[in-house]
C-alpha cells in the first residue's frame, strides 16, 4: 500500500484546530517541514507559545489524525519556537518569515487587570448607530452605580469625543500608562482624544493593530465592573487584535431591521464565534418610528430582523430602540440620551437593554 504524499498530509493536518480556535494549524502557518519515508512521517510544528499544555494538545491531535491512517506506520512530531530563531538571528529568512506567521495568536492573551467584564459592541456594517448604542449602554451601566470604562477602538473614525462631548487630551503616569479621561462618572478614552485634531488617519493594518494593542494594554483603568468597547464596523484588524490580546466577556451585535444589515450581522457574529468569543445578544436599532402627533407606529426599515437573527444565533434580543430624534440630538450635543433625556422612549429602551445585558452576563458567569 502506497504511503501518504505531502498534499495528503497537509489536508489531514487541516483537520487539527488550534486550541481555542476553530481555525486549523495549517492556515495559521504552524506546520513547518514535513518528511515522508514510506509509512513514516515526521512533522515539524512551529508554535510560539509559553503554554505547554496547548502545544502538547496540538502534538497529540497531529499524532491521532495521521496515526489513524492505515498507510502510516509511524508519526513523530517536533516542536520549534520560531521566536527563538528570530532572537538569535539564525535560520533561513524564509524560515523566519514562516515563524512569524506561525506564532501563537493567543500567546499574549490575558485579562485586563481589575476589570471584571469586557463587552465589545460591534456591527457588521457602518451606519447602524453602534457607537450611540455603546455610549448609552455605558452611561446606563454607570447609572446603576457601577464602575464603568468606555473605550473607543475605531481608529479611522473615532466617535467618542463627539458623542460624549469631551475633546481633552490625556496625560501619562510615571509608568507611561495613559490616564483615562472622566465625564458623566465614567472613565473613557479614544484615539480621537490622543490625535487631538481633524487629521485623517492614513495607516495600514499593522499600524492600526499596534495602536489597538497600546490602547488595550496601555491605559490605567483602575478597578472597573464593566469596560465597554466601541469597535469599528466589520471584521478587520481591530476585531482580530482584540480577541487575540484580551479576554472578552462577550460581544453585543448592533443591527437595524432590514435584510442588508442582517447579512453583515451574520458575518460579525460568526467571526466572534470562530474565535470563541460569546455573543451576548442582539440590539435592534432604529426599530420603528412612533409619530409624536398621532402615535402611529411605522416600521421604517422593515420589521423583526433583529429577532430573527437572535433566534438563528440562539442568543437573546436584548432590546429594540425606536427611531427618535432625541437620540440624534443628544449625541450631537455630547450628552447620551439616557443622561439628558431619560424620559424618552429611546432612553427607556436603552435602560431595558442594559438590564438584560447585566442579567445575561451574570447568567454566563454562573454557567
N, C-alpha and C positions, 0 to 999 in steps of 0.2 A: 504494500500500500504506500503510495507516494505521500511524503510529508507535506506540511503546510508551507506555502510560499509567503513572501513578505507581505503581499497585499492581503492575504487571508489573515495573517497575524494582526495587522493593523485594524482590519474590520472586526476581529474578535475583541481586541482591546477597546474598540469603540463602545463596547457594552459595559465597560467599567466606569462608573461615575465617581468623581472626586467627592469625598465625604462632605456633606453639607450642600452639595450642588446636584442638579440633575444633569449638568454638563459632563461630558466624558473626558478622560485623561488625554486622549489623542487630540481633541480640539483645543485643549488647554496647552498643548505643546509639551506635555510631561513625559512623552515616550521618546527616549533617545535612541541609541544604537540597538539594533536587533540582529542577532546572529542565529542562523538556522543551519543545523548539521543533521540531515535526515530527520529523525524524530526529536532531536534535542534542540531546545530553543533557549537562547539567552536574551533577556530583556533588560535594558538599562532604563531606569526611571530617574528623571531629572526633577526633583521636588525640593524647592527651597522652603522648608518649614521647620520650626523647632518642635512641632507637635509630632512626637514619635508614634503616638497611637494612630494618628491619621495616616502616616506613612506606612506603617505596618498593615493597616487595614487595606490600603491600596495593593500592597505586595500580595496579601492573601487573596484578594479578588483576582489579581492577574494570574496567580498560580491556579486558582479554581477554574477560571474561564478557559485558559489554554490547556490545563491538565485534563479537562473533561473531554477533549478531542481524542478520538481513537488513534489517530496517526501521530500523536505526541507521546513520546516515551519519557521525556524529562524536561522540567522547566526550572530555570534558575533566574533569579532576579537580583540585580544590583542597584543600589541607591547612590545617586550623585547629587550633591548640593551645588547647584550652579553658582550660587552667590560666593562660595569659597573660591571657585575658579576665577571669578571676576576680581575678588580682592587680591588674589595672588598674581593676577595678570597673566596667568597661564592659559594654555589651551588655544585652539584654533579660533579665530574671530567668529567663524560660523557657529562654533560650539558655544561661545559666549553669548551670541545672539539667541541661540536656542535656549540657553539657560535663562535669559531674561524672560522669554515667553513662557518658560516652564516654571516660573516662580509660583509658589503657593499664593493664590489670590487672597487667601484669608490669613496669611502669615501674621499680619498686624491687626487682625480683627479684635476689637475689645469693646468693653462697656465704658461709656463716658463716666468718669468718677463722680460720684454723688448725685447722679441723675437717675431717677427711678424709672421713668418711662420716656422713650423717644418715639414720637409719632410723626411719620412722614406724610405730608399732604401732597398728593400727586394728581396728575391728569394726563390722559393720553394725548390731548391736543390743547393748543392755546385758546384763550377767549372764553373759557367756561367759568371764570371767576374763582379760580383756585386760590389765588393769593388773598382775595377777600374772605373766602371761607376759612383759610388758615388763620388769618388775623383775628377773625371773630371767634373762632374756636379757642385760640389762645386767650383772648380777653374774657371769654365766658368761663374758662377754667380759673383765671385769676379771681373772678368774682365769687368763686367757691372757696376763697381763702387758701388757694393752693399757690405754691411757689412755681412760677411759670417762666420759661425762656422761649423766645421766638427767634429763630434763625432763618434768614432768607438766603437760600443757596442758588438763586437764579443769578448767575454771574453776568450773563449778557443783558438781562432786563430786570434788574432788582426793583421790587415794588415796595418793600417795607418802609423806606424813608417817606414815601408819599402817603401810603395807607395809614401809617402811624404818626405822620406829621413830625418826623424827627430827622433833622439834617446834620446833627452834631457828628463830629469825628471822635473815634475812641482814642484812648491812650494805652500805653503798655505798662505792665508791672515791672519790677526789677528782674523778674524771672522771664521777661519778654513774653508774657501772656497778655492777650487783649482783654481789657476790662469792658464788659458789655455795657451798652447804654441802658438808661432806665426811663420808662414812661408808663403811665397807667398802672403802676405797681408791678410791671414786668421787666425782665431783663431781655434785651434784644440786640441783634446785630445783623448787618447786611453789608455785602461788598459795596453797595451804593454809598454807605457811610464812610467806608475806607477810601473809595475813589474820590468822593467829595466834590465832583463836578459832573457835567454832562458829557464827558468824553466817552466815545464808544469803546467797547472792549473788543479788540480785534485779535483774538487769541485762537491758537489751535487747541485741539483736545487735551494734549498733555499739560498745557499751562492751566487750563480750566481745572483738570483733575488735581493738580498741585495746589491751587488756591482753595479748592473744596477741602482738601486734606488739612490745610492750615486752619480753615475756619472750623472744621470739626474738632481738631485737636489743640488749637492754639487759643481758645477762649476760656477764661476763668469764670465759669458759670456759678461756682459755689454749689450749694445744695438746691436741687430742683425736684419737684414732683413730676413735672412734665416739661419736656423740650419739644416744641412744635417746629417742624422743618417745612419750609415752603420750597418745594422743588420746582425746577423749570418743567415745562411740558415735555412729554416724550419719554424715551427710554435710552438716553445717551450717557455721556461721560459722568455727569453728576450723579445720576442714579447708581451707576455701576461702582463708582468710587465710594459712595455712601455705604452700600450694602457690604462692600469688601472691607471697609475700615471699621464700621460702627455696629454695635449690637442694637438693631432697630426693633422696638417692641411690635410695631405693625404699621401698615400703610392705610390711609384713608384715600379713596379714589373719588375725585370730583368729576361729575359729568353734567350734561344737560340732556333733556329727554330725547332729542332727535337721534335717528339711527346713525348719522355720520359721526357724532360724538361717541356713541356706544361702540362703534368699531374700534376706535382708538383706546377706549377703556379696556377692552378685551386684551389688547396688546400690553398695556401697562400692568394690568392685574396679572397676566400670565408671566411677565418679566419678574415681578416680585415673588411669585410662587416658585419660579425656577431657581431662585437664589434663597429659597426657604425663608422668606420674609412674609409673615401672615398679613392678609388683607383684613383689616379690622371691620371695614364696612364701606358702603357707597353713600355719597351725598349727591342728591339731585338738585342742582342749582337752576334758577330761572324756570322753576317747575310749572308755574301758572301765573296769570295776571288777574287780579281782582280789581274791577273798576271802583275807584274811590267814590263815585257818584251813585251808581245804581247797584253795586255789589255783585254784578255778573262776573262769573269766572270764565276766563278764556285760556285755553291751552295753546300758547303762542308757539312753542317748539314741540308739538306732538304731546303724547301722554304716556306715562307708565314705563318709560325707558329705564329709569334707574331701578325700579322694582324688578323688571325682567332681568336686568344684569345681576342684581343681587341674588336672585333665585338661581341663575346659571352658575354663579360663583359659590353659592351656598353660604353667603355671608349676609348680615343684616343690611337693610336700607336704613341708615342712621337717621335720615330725615330728608324732607323736601323744602326748599327755600323758594318763596314766591318772587316773581319779578316785580321789584318795588323800587321806586325812585329814591327812597330813603337810603338804600344800600349804596347806590352810586354817589349820592350827595355827601354822605358821611365819609366814604372812602376818599373822595377828592379833598375833603376838609381835614383829613388826617385824624379822624375820630371814628373808630369802629362803631357800627350801628348798635351793637349791644351795650355800648357805653353811653352814646349820645342820644339814641332814640330807642330806649329799651322797651317802650310800649308798642312798637310797631310789630306787624305780623312777621316780618323777616327776622327781627331780633328774637322774638319768641321761638321761631323755628330754630335759630342758632342755639338757644338755650336747651331745647329738647335734644338737638343733635349732640351737644356736649354731654348731657346727662346719659344718653345712650352710649356714647364713646367711653365714658368713665366706667359704666357698668360692663361694657364689652371687654375692656382691658382687665377689669377685675376678674371677670369670668375666665379669661385666657390665662391669667396668672395662677388662679386656683386650679385650673385644669392641668 
